[in-house]
Amino acid sequence: MTGNLKRPSPLGDALQRSPSTLGSILIVEHDRSLSGALQVALAKRFALVEVADGIEPAEQLRQRCRFDLLITAVHLPEDSGLTWIESLRDQGVTTEVIFMAGQADVDTVIAAVGAGAAGFLQKPFAIEAMEGVVDRCFERARLLRQPPLRARLPAQRMPADPVLARCEMLKGICDVIKRVAPTPATVLVEGESGTGKELAARSLHAYSGRSGSFVPINCGAMAPELLESELFGHAKGAFTGAHQAREGLFTYAHGGTLFLDEIAEMPLAMQGKLLRVLEDHKVRPVGGNREVAVDVRIIAATNRDLNHEVQAGTFREDLFYRINVLTIRMPGLRERVADIPGLVDYFIQHLAEELSVPPITITEEDLRALQAYDWPGNVRELRNVIERALLLEQSPADCLQLSGGDAVHAAEAPSPMGLNPGLRPDPANVGGAPATLAAIEKQHILAVLEQCSGNKSGAARELGISRKTLDRKLHQWGQAPV
């Protein structure tokens, strides 16, 4: 054996989880810090996540267990991950695969597409980006298991997501969603990360009465060379290694809704092709010689100012006007602190049932602490705080995270984020003055960045936040690029 095998939990234990978490993943990566971080993140939501540091131990695992998804590095110590996957394809193995690479040249990406890549991420990447690609793989598998669209029963009209419906400030947004959902109009959802843009999109689809599926894709999580094939599909022989035709997400979403998350990250060349599809309602697979009509409702989302992107020349003006038929802006949690008690109550009930743990009691002190916090991660961050509180059986005030990193109050229980206790700032005093949450946050992030010798990607991993969030914080504080 040339590598080490890690087993987070026996398969029998994993299968005791709820059906929504079922699914098996094999990660092949020699960088143990990266594979460990991926394993911890994905094991929370999938029944079995195994890790191997080379092809030989990966093959041993494959012989013992059927995996639904392979995540492999392109460059491995003893061989190429691409070569390994190509050999599996020759053996008739059709398991979906996501590739990771430190350097992604065009030849490597083309070879990955030829090997049937479901995703390609260039290192370093945010864990959230990998989670998005993994979710899309399992969603595609679910769609493929469904009967043909003509054989499906009409979708039932469902209520908007309870996270939206119970927020007083969002009642007006819910009313707009109900009013425009039955129309085919394209909708643009704006708002900071974590404000619930995808929840709004899912509610639009749920109220639309459309018979097809809701198909999400994160435009920023896909390599530009893969995005066209992912959206439009490709014909057999379209490029080297394309041994069979493959349908794109527009086809999977036929009769339903395609959610283009982070549309501002879409390359300019792809923006032009998307505009053509929106105008003609037809897609042409890569390498294909005929167009296919599609009935798809488009919902786009972004956390950036598209007007500014148009002026900067990074987003097409004609596409902006085409998708900006109706704009829904999701407010940040700091703008609606009155909604926090209702959200906390909902998350406690929902997560306690999901995690099979007893609910916790919320005190007035907890609510004051939660309402005083700035919530840079918005509703998603609040959900994470409540989940941590339930798992550790502590109060939310003690588990309050600073941008997904440190906690406001030092807890005796070990932190799930694996933070270095030596970096934890003194919450009682920062710089000789009474500390504010924002001051503690800034001190901690800058301390971690200094410990990482200015490496922002490494600091973001240590903090448990995305690189984009770290850049936004540094820009907010007027810090020069490191």
C-alpha positions as CSV (number, residue, x, y, z in Angstrom):
1,M,0.0,0.0,0.0
2,T,1.4,3.4,-1.0
3,G,-1.0,5.6,0.9
4,N,-3.1,6.0,4.0
5,L,-6.8,5.4,4.1
6,K,-9.1,7.4,6.3
7,R,-12.5,6.2,7.4
8,P,-14.6,9.0,9.0
9,S,-17.3,6.5,10.1
10,P,-18.5,3.0,9.3
11,L,-20.8,2.7,6.4
12,G,-23.5,1.1,8.6
13,D,-23.5,4.2,10.9
14,A,-23.7,6.5,7.9
15,L,-26.8,4.8,6.5
16,Q,-28.6,5.6,9.7
17,R,-28.7,9.2,8.6
18,S,-31.6,10.9,7.0
19,P,-32.2,10.0,3.3
20,S,-31.2,13.5,2.2
21,T,-27.7,12.9,3.3
22,L,-27.2,9.6,1.4
23,G,-24.5,9.5,-1.1
24,S,-20.9,8.2,-1.3
25,I,-17.8,10.2,-2.3
26,L,-14.2,9.3,-2.7
27,I,-11.6,12.0,-2.5
28,V,-8.1,11.3,-4.0
29,E,-5.6,14.0,-2.9
30,H,-2.1,13.8,-1.6
31,D,-2.4,17.2,0.2
32,R,-3.8,16.0,3.5
33,S,-4.8,19.5,4.7
34,L,-7.0,19.9,1.6
35,S,-8.5,16.4,1.6
36,G,-9.2,16.6,5.4
37,A,-11.0,20.0,5.0
38,L,-13.1,18.6,2.1
39,Q,-13.8,15.4,4.1
40,V,-15.0,17.3,7.1
41,A,-17.2,19.6,5.1
42,L,-18.8,16.9,2.9
43,A,-19.2,14.3,5.7
44,K,-21.8,16.6,7.3
45,R,-24.1,16.1,4.4
46,F,-23.3,12.8,2.7
47,A,-23.5,9.3,4.1
48,L,-19.9,8.2,3.2
49,V,-16.9,10.3,2.4
50,E,-13.6,8.4,2.0
51,V,-10.1,9.9,1.5
52,A,-7.1,8.3,-0.2
53,D,-3.7,9.9,-0.9
54,G,-3.0,8.0,-4.1
55,I,-4.4,5.9,-6.8
56,E,-3.5,2.5,-5.3
57,P,-5.4,3.1,-2.0
58,A,-8.2,4.7,-4.0
59,E,-8.5,1.6,-6.1
60,Q,-8.6,-0.6,-2.9
61,L,-11.5,1.5,-1.6
62,R,-13.3,1.3,-5.0
63,Q,-13.1,-2.4,-4.9
64,R,-14.8,-2.5,-1.4
65,C,-17.4,0.2,-1.9
66,R,-19.5,1.7,-4.7
67,F,-19.0,5.5,-4.9
68,D,-21.4,7.9,-6.5
69,L,-18.8,10.6,-7.1
70,L,-15.0,10.7,-7.4
71,I,-13.1,13.9,-6.6
72,T,-9.4,13.6,-7.7
73,A,-6.4,15.8,-8.1
74,V,-5.0,15.9,-11.6
75,H,-1.4,15.7,-10.3
76,L,-0.7,12.8,-7.9
77,P,2.7,11.5,-6.7
78,E,2.7,8.2,-8.6
79,D,0.5,9.0,-11.6
80,S,-1.9,11.4,-13.2
81,G,-5.5,11.5,-11.9
82,L,-6.6,12.1,-15.6
83,T,-4.8,8.9,-16.7
84,W,-6.5,7.0,-13.8
85,I,-10.0,8.3,-14.8
86,E,-9.4,7.6,-18.5
87,S,-8.5,4.0,-17.6
88,L,-11.7,3.7,-15.5
89,R,-13.7,4.9,-18.5
90,D,-12.1,2.3,-20.7
91,Q,-13.3,-0.3,-18.1
92,G,-16.8,1.0,-18.5
93,V,-16.9,2.9,-15.2
94,T,-19.3,5.9,-15.6
95,T,-19.0,7.4,-12.1
96,E,-19.0,11.2,-12.2
97,V,-15.7,12.9,-11.4
98,I,-14.6,16.3,-10.3
99,F,-11.0,17.3,-11.0
100,M,-8.7,19.6,-8.9
101,A,-5.5,21.1,-10.2
102,G,-3.0,23.7,-9.1
103,Q,-2.5,24.8,-12.7
104,A,-5.2,24.5,-15.3
105,D,-3.9,24.9,-18.8
106,V,-6.2,24.5,-21.8
107,D,-4.9,21.1,-22.7
108,T,-5.6,19.8,-19.1
109,V,-9.1,21.2,-19.1
110,I,-9.9,19.7,-22.5
111,A,-8.6,16.3,-21.4
112,A,-10.7,16.6,-18.3
113,V,-13.8,17.3,-20.4
114,G,-13.0,14.4,-22.6
115,A,-12.8,12.1,-19.5
116,G,-16.4,13.2,-18.6
117,A,-15.5,15.8,-15.9
118,A,-18.5,17.1,-14.0
119,G,-16.4,19.9,-12.6
120,F,-12.9,21.3,-12.6
121,L,-11.6,23.5,-9.8
122,Q,-8.3,25.3,-9.8
123,K,-6.4,25.3,-6.4
124,P,-6.7,27.1,-4.1
125,F,-10.5,27.2,-4.1
126,A,-13.1,27.9,-1.4
127,I,-14.7,24.8,0.2
128,E,-18.1,26.4,-0.7
129,A,-17.1,26.2,-4.4
130,M,-16.5,22.5,-4.2
131,E,-19.8,22.0,-2.3
132,G,-21.6,23.8,-5.1
133,V,-20.1,21.5,-7.7
134,V,-20.8,18.4,-5.7
135,D,-24.4,19.5,-5.1
136,R,-24.8,20.0,-8.9
137,C,-23.5,16.5,-9.5
138,F,-26.0,14.9,-7.2
139,E,-28.8,17.1,-8.5
140,R,-28.0,16.0,-12.1
141,A,-28.1,12.3,-11.0
142,R,-31.5,12.9,-9.4
143,L,-32.8,14.5,-12.5
144,L,-31.6,11.6,-14.7
145,R,-33.5,9.1,-12.4
146,Q,-36.7,11.0,-13.0
147,P,-39.2,9.9,-15.7
148,P,-39.4,11.9,-18.9
149,L,-41.0,15.3,-18.6
150,R,-44.1,14.3,-20.5
151,A,-44.7,11.5,-18.1
152,R,-44.5,13.6,-14.9
153,L,-47.5,14.9,-13.1
154,P,-47.9,18.7,-12.9
155,A,-45.9,20.1,-10.0
156,Q,-47.9,21.1,-7.0
157,R,-47.9,24.7,-5.9
158,M,-45.7,24.9,-2.8
159,P,-45.5,27.7,-0.2
160,A,-42.4,29.9,-0.3
161,D,-39.5,28.8,1.9
162,P,-40.4,29.3,5.6
163,V,-37.1,31.2,6.1
164,L,-38.5,33.8,3.8
165,A,-42.2,33.6,4.8
166,R,-41.6,34.2,8.5
167,C,-39.5,37.4,8.1
168,E,-41.6,40.6,8.4
169,M,-39.3,42.6,6.2
170,L,-39.5,40.0,3.5
171,K,-43.3,39.7,3.4
172,G,-43.3,42.3,0.6
173,I,-40.7,40.3,-1.3
174,C,-42.8,37.1,-0.9
175,D,-45.8,39.0,-2.3
176,V,-43.8,40.0,-5.3
177,I,-42.6,36.4,-5.7
178,K,-46.1,35.1,-5.7
179,R,-47.2,37.7,-8.2
180,V,-44.5,37.2,-10.8
181,A,-43.8,33.5,-10.4
182,P,-46.5,32.3,-12.8
183,T,-45.1,34.5,-15.6
184,P,-42.1,33.5,-17.8
185,A,-40.3,36.8,-17.0
186,T,-36.6,36.6,-16.3
187,V,-35.8,37.6,-12.7
188,L,-32.5,39.0,-11.3
189,V,-32.0,38.5,-7.6
190,E,-29.4,40.7,-6.0
191,G,-27.9,40.7,-2.5
192,E,-24.9,39.9,-0.4
193,S,-23.7,36.3,0.1
194,G,-25.9,34.4,2.5
195,T,-29.0,36.6,2.2
196,G,-31.1,33.9,0.7
197,K,-31.0,34.5,-3.0
198,E,-31.3,30.8,-3.9
199,L,-34.2,30.5,-1.5
200,A,-36.0,33.3,-3.3
201,A,-35.2,31.6,-6.6
202,R,-36.6,28.3,-5.4
203,S,-39.7,30.0,-4.1
204,L,-40.2,31.6,-7.6
205,H,-40.0,28.1,-9.1
206,A,-42.3,26.6,-6.4
207,Y,-45.0,29.2,-7.1
208,S,-44.6,29.1,-10.9
209,G,-46.5,25.9,-11.5
210,R,-43.9,24.8,-14.0
211,S,-43.8,21.0,-14.5
212,G,-40.0,20.8,-14.9
213,S,-37.2,20.8,-12.3
214,F,-35.3,23.6,-10.6
215,V,-31.7,23.3,-11.8
216,P,-29.1,25.5,-10.1
217,I,-25.5,26.2,-11.3
218,N,-22.9,28.4,-9.8
219,C,-21.2,30.2,-12.7
220,G,-18.2,31.1,-10.6
221,A,-17.5,27.5,-9.6
222,M,-16.9,26.3,-13.2
223,A,-13.8,26.6,-15.3
224,P,-14.6,28.8,-18.3
225,E,-13.7,26.0,-20.7
226,L,-16.3,23.7,-19.1
227,L,-19.2,26.2,-18.6
228,E,-20.4,26.1,-22.2
229,S,-20.5,22.3,-22.3
230,E,-22.2,22.2,-18.9
231,L,-24.9,24.6,-19.9
232,F,-25.5,23.5,-23.5
233,G,-24.2,20.0,-23.6
234,H,-21.8,18.6,-26.3
235,A,-22.1,16.3,-29.3
236,K,-20.2,13.1,-29.7
237,G,-16.7,13.8,-31.1
238,A,-17.0,17.5,-30.3
239,F,-13.5,17.5,-28.9
240,T,-10.8,15.0,-28.1
241,G,-12.2,12.4,-25.7
242,A,-15.9,13.2,-26.2
243,H,-16.8,9.6,-26.8
244,Q,-20.5,10.2,-26.3
245,A,-23.0,13.0,-26.5
246,R,-24.0,14.7,-23.3
247,E,-27.0,16.9,-22.6
248,G,-26.6,20.3,-20.9
249,L,-28.4,21.9,-18.0
250,F,-30.7,23.8,-20.3
251,T,-32.0,20.4,-21.4
252,Y,-32.4,19.1,-17.9
253,A,-34.3,22.3,-16.9
254,H,-36.7,22.0,-19.9
255,G,-40.1,22.9,-18.6
256,G,-38.7,24.2,-15.4
257,T,-36.3,26.8,-14.0
258,L,-32.5,27.3,-14.5
259,F,-30.9,29.3,-11.7
260,L,-27.7,31.0,-12.8
261,D,-26.0,31.9,-9.5
262,E,-23.1,34.4,-9.5
263,I,-23.8,35.3,-13.1
264,A,-21.3,38.2,-12.8
265,E,-18.6,35.6,-12.8
266,M,-19.6,34.3,-16.3
267,P,-16.9,35.0,-18.9
268,L,-17.8,37.6,-21.6
269,A,-17.7,35.1,-24.4
270,M,-20.3,32.9,-22.6
271,Q,-22.4,35.9,-21.9
272,G,-22.9,36.5,-25.6
273,K,-23.9,32.8,-26.1
274,L,-26.3,33.0,-23.2
275,L,-27.9,36.2,-24.6
276,R,-28.6,34.3,-27.9
277,V,-30.3,31.5,-26.0
278,L,-32.4,33.9,-24.0
279,E,-33.6,35.6,-27.2
280,D,-34.1,32.5,-29.4
281,H,-35.0,29.9,-26.8
282,K,-32.8,27.4,-28.5
283,V,-29.5,25.8,-27.6
284,R,-26.8,24.4,-29.8
285,P,-24.6,21.7,-28.1
286,V,-20.8,22.2,-28.4
287,G,-19.9,20.6,-31.7
288,G,-23.5,20.1,-32.7
289,N,-24.9,21.1,-36.1
290,R,-28.5,21.7,-35.0
291,E,-30.3,23.8,-32.4
292,V,-32.7,22.3,-29.8
293,A,-35.7,24.3,-28.6
294,V,-35.9,24.7,-24.8
295,D,-38.7,26.0,-22.5
296,V,-36.7,27.3,-19.6
297,R,-37.4,30.1,-17.1
298,I,-34.2,31.9,-16.2
299,I,-33.5,33.3,-12.7
300,A,-30.1,34.9,-12.2
301,A,-28.4,36.0,-9.0
302,T,-25.4,38.1,-8.1
303,N,-23.8,39.7,-5.1
304,R,-22.1,42.3,-7.2
305,D,-23.3,45.6,-8.7
306,L,-24.0,44.7,-12.3
307,N,-24.3,48.4,-13.3
308,H,-20.7,48.9,-12.1
309,E,-19.6,45.7,-13.9
310,V,-21.2,47.0,-17.2
311,Q,-19.3,50.3,-16.8
312,A,-16.1,48.4,-16.1
313,G,-16.6,46.3,-19.2
314,T,-16.7,43.0,-17.4
315,F,-20.5,42.4,-18.1
316,R,-22.3,42.8,-21.3
317,E,-24.8,45.7,-21.3
318,D,-27.3,44.0,-23.6
319,L,-27.3,40.9,-21.4
320,F,-27.8,43.1,-18.3
321,Y,-30.9,44.6,-19.8
322,R,-32.1,41.2,-20.9
323,I,-32.0,39.6,-17.5
324,N,-33.0,42.8,-15.6
325,V,-36.7,42.5,-16.4
326,L,-37.5,42.3,-12.7
327,T,-35.0,42.8,-9.9
328,I,-35.5,41.4,-6.4
329,R,-33.1,42.7,-3.8
330,M,-32.5,40.5,-0.7
331,P,-31.6,42.7,2.2
332,G,-28.7,41.9,4.6
333,L,-29.5,40.5,8.0
334,R,-28.1,43.7,9.6
335,E,-31.0,45.6,7.9
336,R,-33.7,43.5,9.5
337,V,-32.5,42.6,13.0
338,A,-36.2,42.4,14.0
339,D,-36.4,39.2,12.0
340,I,-33.7,37.5,14.0
341,P,-35.9,36.0,16.8
342,G,-38.2,34.4,14.3
343,L,-35.3,33.0,12.3
344,V,-33.6,31.7,15.4
345,D,-36.8,29.9,16.4
346,Y,-37.2,28.4,13.0
347,F,-33.6,27.2,12.7
348,I,-33.7,25.7,16.2
349,Q,-36.8,23.7,15.4
350,H,-35.6,22.7,11.9
351,L,-32.0,21.8,12.7
352,A,-32.8,20.0,16.0
353,E,-35.0,17.6,14.0
354,E,-32.5,17.3,11.2
355,L,-29.5,16.6,13.6
356,S,-31.6,14.5,16.0
357,V,-30.5,16.6,19.0
358,P,-32.7,18.3,21.6
359,P,-33.6,22.0,21.0
360,I,-31.8,24.7,23.1
361,T,-33.4,27.5,25.1
362,I,-32.8,31.0,23.9
363,T,-32.4,33.8,26.5
364,E,-32.9,37.5,26.2
365,E,-29.1,37.9,26.5
366,D,-28.7,35.5,23.5
367,L,-31.1,37.6,21.4
368,R,-29.4,40.9,22.4
369,A,-26.0,39.4,21.4
370,L,-27.3,38.1,18.1
371,Q,-29.1,41.4,17.3
372,A,-26.0,43.4,18.1
373,Y,-23.8,41.5,15.7
374,D,-23.1,42.8,12.2
375,W,-23.7,39.4,10.4
376,P,-21.3,39.7,7.4
377,G,-22.4,36.2,6.5
378,N,-26.1,37.1,6.8
379,V,-28.7,34.4,7.2
380,R,-26.3,31.6,6.3
381,E,-24.0,32.6,9.1
382,L,-26.9,32.8,11.6
383,R,-27.9,29.2,10.6
384,N,-24.3,28.1,11.2
385,V,-24.3,29.7,14.6
386,I,-27.5,27.9,15.6
387,E,-26.2,24.6,14.2
388,R,-23.0,24.9,16.2
389,A,-25.0,25.8,19.4
390,L,-27.1,22.7,19.0
391,L,-24.2,20.4,18.4
392,L,-22.2,21.8,21.3
393,E,-25.2,22.3,23.6
394,Q,-24.2,25.9,24.2
395,S,-25.9,29.2,24.0
396,P,-25.8,31.0,20.6
397,A,-24.0,33.9,22.2
398,D,-21.1,31.6,23.1
399,C,-21.0,30.2,19.6
400,L,-21.4,33.4,17.7
401,Q,-18.8,33.3,14.9
402,L,-16.8,36.2,13.5
403,S,-17.1,35.8,9.7
404,G,-17.1,32.0,10.0
405,G,-13.9,32.1,12.1
406,D,-13.4,32.7,15.8
407,A,-16.1,33.0,18.5
408,V,-17.0,36.0,20.5
409,H,-16.8,34.2,23.8
410,A,-14.1,31.6,24.5
411,A,-15.8,28.3,24.9
412,E,-14.3,25.4,26.9
413,A,-15.4,22.9,24.2
414,P,-13.0,22.5,21.3
415,S,-13.9,24.7,18.3
416,P,-15.1,22.7,15.2
417,M,-13.2,25.2,13.1
418,G,-9.9,24.1,14.6
419,L,-8.7,27.6,15.3
420,N,-5.4,28.3,17.0
421,P,-6.2,29.4,20.6
422,G,-3.1,31.6,20.5
423,L,-4.7,33.8,17.9
424,R,-8.0,34.3,19.8
425,P,-8.2,38.0,20.7
426,D,-9.1,39.1,24.2
427,P,-12.8,40.0,24.0
428,A,-12.6,42.2,27.0
429,N,-10.1,44.7,25.5
430,V,-8.7,45.5,22.0
431,G,-6.0,48.1,21.8
432,G,-6.6,49.3,25.4
433,A,-10.3,50.2,24.7
434,P,-13.5,48.3,25.3
435,A,-13.8,45.9,22.4
436,T,-16.6,45.9,19.8
437,L,-17.4,42.8,17.8
438,A,-16.1,44.5,14.6
439,A,-12.8,45.4,16.4
440,I,-12.3,41.8,17.6
441,E,-13.1,40.5,14.1
442,K,-10.6,42.8,12.5
443,Q,-7.9,42.0,15.0
444,H,-8.3,38.3,14.6
445,I,-8.4,38.3,10.8
446,L,-5.3,40.5,10.5
447,A,-3.5,38.3,13.1
448,V,-4.2,35.1,11.1
449,L,-3.1,36.9,7.9
450,E,0.2,37.9,9.5
451,Q,0.7,34.3,10.8
452,C,0.2,33.1,7.2
453,S,2.9,35.5,6.0
454,G,0.4,37.5,4.0
455,N,-0.9,34.5,2.1
456,K,-4.6,35.4,1.7
457,S,-5.6,32.0,0.4
458,G,-4.0,30.2,3.3
459,A,-5.4,32.7,5.8
460,A,-8.9,32.3,4.4
461,R,-8.6,28.5,4.8
462,E,-7.4,29.0,8.4
463,L,-10.3,31.3,9.1
464,G,-12.9,29.0,7.5
465,I,-14.1,31.7,5.1
466,S,-13.9,32.2,1.4
467,R,-11.0,34.2,-0.3
468,K,-13.7,36.6,-1.7
469,T,-14.9,37.3,1.9
470,L,-11.4,38.0,3.1
471,D,-10.7,40.3,0.2
472,R,-13.9,42.2,0.9
473,K,-13.0,42.6,4.5
474,L,-9.5,43.9,3.7
475,H,-10.9,46.4,1.2
476,Q,-13.5,47.5,3.8
477,W,-10.6,48.2,6.2
478,G,-8.5,50.0,3.6
479,Q,-5.8,47.4,3.7
480,A,-3.4,47.3,0.8
481,P,-3.2,43.9,-1.1
482,V,-0.8,41.6,0.6
